[in-house]
Amino acid sequence: MSDVYDLAILGAGPAGISAAIYAARAKLETIWLEKKFVPGGQITDTYEVDNYPGLPGMTGMDLGEAMGAHAEKLGITPKRENVLSVEDEGDVKVIRTRKHEYKAKTLILAFGAAHRELGIPGEKELSGMGVSYCATCDGAFFKDRVTVVVGGGNVAAEDAVFLARLCKKVYVVHRRDEMRAEKILQERLFACENVEMVWDSVPLEIQGKEQVTGLKVRNVKTEEERVISTDGVFIAVGIIPNTGLFKELVKLDDGGYIMAGEEGITSTPGVFAAGDIRTKALRQVVTAVSDGANAVVAAQHYLLTV
Ligand code: NAP
């Protein structure tokens, strides 16, 4: 093997795993890096992925594991390393981790996205003490207790349904009077008898000393403020792309996503983006895995030109 890889894949969520599978089958000399110990990225925080064709009702953890095992079967596994920097040196891209420096002719950026914070008083202070961003990870601590979910998207709806199975009562605080979550998820949510919707309300402050005791909210229509007594606050207000390392490498849009179309081609030759990290209309597992495949094919085309 030469000391310059054909391809480096950064990230082992659905997009990165799919890219690894396609790269292995294309016999590309590939280095694959991921800092987490389990494959699957954001889906490992998801209780159930119910819209991936052929695998209805699969848990996120199981789906991530199955995808990782598929790659492993083809002889490719990610190295557990935290990427510190990535530089474009023309025909060669240089990736530095704490211990190593890797060189590759092409690069697929598949670092995905992370949860967005509310940025209100009490959020940081009470993180891990009742404030959580992952219902499937932390929900069990709130068995038979009261929780609040903040948000109106798919994640908020799924988290609230998941928590409703465990908790005595679940409030869903949303800043508008309708949710953006898929209709099927809304139906499941509204069917839960122990869920109460708190519409048109923005969170102002998470209260508590060593443990969450309440969430102060303001109704944006009536301006009325109230405190919802709760043991936990689950924040599900969207995602932000993990593009901090790539600001100088590729062009980003105003939201910080890497500007790239379906083939993953970015503003920098030889650098491709796949999954939630790129500009796209629909961020789902099914689009992430297709991105990974497309990016490898685009990388192969590029390799023929250098
Ligand atoms: P999302 O779809 O962007 O929804 C974020 C929600 O949080 C929105 O309802 C938004 O309100 C609200 N929000 C944003 N900032 C807020 C703030 N500062 N204060 C209060 N509320 C705020 O995000 P998501 O639910 O985390 O999902 C992320 C991505 O993953 C989406 O693309 C989603 O489709 C995808 N996903 C897919 C599945 C699936 O296919 N099964 C499951 C989970 C997630 P507004 O509605 O008013 O903007």
Residues whose N, C-alpha, C, O or C-beta is under 5 A from the ligand:
A	BS01	NAP	N51 L118 G151 G152 G153 N154 V155 A156 R175 R176 R180 A236 V237 G238 I239 R283 Q284
